[in-house]
Amino acid sequence: MQYSGTVTVLFKTFELIRTGSLRDNQSNTQSNNLFMSNDLITFEQLRLIAVKNNVPDNKTEIGIWAKNNGFYKMRKQKDRKVTTYYFKA
């Protein structure tokens, strides 16, 4: 089953959260490597990028800046510790 646009991004995000990895049955698509671990950045890394772009150093302003600049937010829990990751699609 093929999805397009935002539905594909959301589907792959939920699958990544659920399984910790992606399974993609399509062989020749650009979306195969959409969520590699190299693409995920933590809030601390995003904070450094935002501060370099003259964004005030608080989590609300950084979150608004990230959303306006095309970053998506996801949370992963491991050993009862939740870490927030950001990625650009």
Contacts in CASP RR format, 6 or more apart in sequence:
PFRMAT RR
TARGET T0000
AUTHOR 0000-0000-0000
METHOD contacts of the structure
MODEL  1
MQYSGTVTVLFKTFELIRTGSLRDNQSNTQSNNLFMSNDLITFEQLRLIA
VKNNVPDNKTEIGIWAKNNGFYKMRKQKDRKVTTYYFKA
2 26 0 8 1.000
3 11 0 8 1.000
8 31 0 8 1.000
9 34 0 8 1.000
9 72 0 8 1.000
9 89 0 8 1.000
12 22 0 8 1.000
12 31 0 8 1.000
12 34 0 8 1.000
12 35 0 8 1.000
13 35 0 8 1.000
13 72 0 8 1.000
13 74 0 8 1.000
15 22 0 8 1.000
15 23 0 8 1.000
16 22 0 8 1.000
16 35 0 8 1.000
16 74 0 8 1.000
17 74 0 8 1.000
17 75 0 8 1.000
17 76 0 8 1.000
20 76 0 8 1.000
22 34 0 8 1.000
22 35 0 8 1.000
24 31 0 8 1.000
24 32 0 8 1.000
26 32 0 8 1.000
34 89 0 8 1.000
35 87 0 8 1.000
39 87 0 8 1.000
39 88 0 8 1.000
40 85 0 8 1.000
40 86 0 8 1.000
40 87 0 8 1.000
41 49 0 8 1.000
41 85 0 8 1.000
41 86 0 8 1.000
41 87 0 8 1.000
42 83 0 8 1.000
42 84 0 8 1.000
42 85 0 8 1.000
42 86 0 8 1.000
43 59 0 8 1.000
43 62 0 8 1.000
43 84 0 8 1.000
43 86 0 8 1.000
46 62 0 8 1.000
46 66 0 8 1.000
46 71 0 8 1.000
46 86 0 8 1.000
47 57 0 8 1.000
47 62 0 8 1.000
50 61 0 8 1.000
50 62 0 8 1.000
50 63 0 8 1.000
50 65 0 8 1.000
50 66 0 8 1.000
51 57 0 8 1.000
53 65 0 8 1.000
55 61 0 8 1.000
55 62 0 8 1.000
55 65 0 8 1.000
63 73 0 8 1.000
66 73 0 8 1.000
66 86 0 8 1.000
67 73 0 8 1.000
70 88 0 8 1.000
70 89 0 8 1.000
71 86 0 8 1.000
71 87 0 8 1.000
71 88 0 8 1.000
72 86 0 8 1.000
72 87 0 8 1.000
72 88 0 8 1.000
72 89 0 8 1.000
73 84 0 8 1.000
73 85 0 8 1.000
73 86 0 8 1.000
74 84 0 8 1.000
74 85 0 8 1.000
74 86 0 8 1.000
74 87 0 8 1.000
75 82 0 8 1.000
75 83 0 8 1.000
75 84 0 8 1.000
75 85 0 8 1.000
76 82 0 8 1.000
76 83 0 8 1.000
76 85 0 8 1.000
77 83 0 8 1.000
END
